[in-house]
Amino acid sequence: MNIIEQLSKELSNIKLECPECKGSGWVQSIEWQEYWEKYNKRVKSLEEEYPYLSFLDVYKAVDDELEDEMPDVPEETVCPECYGNGFVLTEEGKSFISLLKHYLSLEII
């Protein structure tokens, strides 16, 4: 095994999927989470109350009913935990990056 293969194998241990965004790099705002919760409850309510309505009619009715309640903020923003990368560094990863920064600051490349 050459040095690149060894390094690649070792580097697989320096990061983990971000627990905040589950690896997507994005998080949904609280306002939108609340909106979609209300939206889905209203859909379920209408489906139970009017079982003869089509799927499209139910969603159109909820869209119309809640149109003015849509949050005036972006639905998703870059994850503050991983800065949009989808992963966070392990302690080993942080040490490795620190080591790289040290050597790079020595301008050996």
KAGI-V559592 format. One record per backbone hydrogen bond with DSSP energy under -1.0 kcal/mol. NH is the residue of the N-H (numbers start at 1). CO is the residue of the C=O. Records with the same first field share a line. If there is no record, write none. Layout:
NH = CO + CO
//
This chain:
6 = 2
7 = 3
8 = 4
9 = 5
10 = 6
11 = 7
13 = 10
14 = 11
16 = 88
18 = 86
22 = 18
24 = 21
27 = 77
29 = 75
33 = 29
34 = 30
35 = 31
36 = 32
37 = 33
38 = 34
39 = 35
40 = 36
41 = 37
42 = 38
43 = 39
44 = 40
45 = 41
46 = 42
47 = 43
48 = 44
49 = 45
50 = 46
53 = 50
58 = 54
59 = 55
60 = 56
61 = 57
62 = 58
63 = 59
64 = 60
65 = 61
66 = 62
69 = 66
70 = 67
77 = 27
79 = 25
83 = 79
85 = 82
88 = 16
90 = 14
94 = 90
95 = 91
96 = 92
97 = 93
98 = 94
99 = 95
100 = 96
101 = 97
102 = 98
103 = 99
104 = 100
105 = 101
107 = 104
//
